[in-house]
Amino acid sequence: MKGKPLTELEAKELLEKYGIPFPQRAIAKTENEAIQKAREIGYPVVFKIVSPDIIHKTDVGGVKIGIRNDEDARKAFREIIESVKQKKPNAHIEGILVEEMIQGGYEVIIGGLQDPTFGPVIMFGGLGGIYVELFKDVTFRLAPIDYDEAEEMIKETKGYEILRGFRGKEPANIEILKDLLVKTSKILAENQNILELDLNPVRVFRNRAVVLDAKILIKS
């Protein structure tokens, strides 16, 4: 599917207008600014390269996670910049994204696309992150959907049993997850220029849900 990818920041800014929740973040242009922003957000944090020329950040060494103090931050900043300059020398670097590191909870995936026949379609995967390719535990609906359809989608996945609190683990908040699915389906229905949308992973807790990464492909 031909299209133009939005940068991570552009994607997040569009999605936030619809109430999609993301970790706290800030852009840093220099090493010292990155340390300052990390302190303001609170360690541990994640650093990511910000460049319109880089889609797959990990391929160029553009992501560092588990940064726990100023020393880690200084080292991570230098390593990212050096790695990117070496592997993608012509890339325009806008800075480093300093982001709150979210740990724990359940990982799910929410996505969607514009189907040439059916129009906007929303997808939910009961196991997100690295497991989505392995288990292919996904379900689809035409967008937009309502809360009842969102609940049906969640319950159709094998991951639903885990989300309910498998073996005494604290359950995920299904109501918040339903809300997130409804909002995402509305984004797909109202923005026909979005060809593909991928929120993965989405971390779901007892009292909140947070989208860690967002990718959007738009009509070029």
PyMOL commands that set and color helices and strands:
alter all, ss='L'
color gray80, all
select helices_A, chain A and resi 8-16+31-41+57-60+70-87+131-135+147-156+159-163+166-168+174-190
alter helices_A, ss='H'
color red, helices_A
select strands_A, chain A and resi 4-5+25-28+45-50+63-67+95-100+106-115+119-125+138-142+194-204+209-211+214-218
alter strands_A, ss='S'
color yellow, strands_A
deselect
rebuild
show_as cartoon
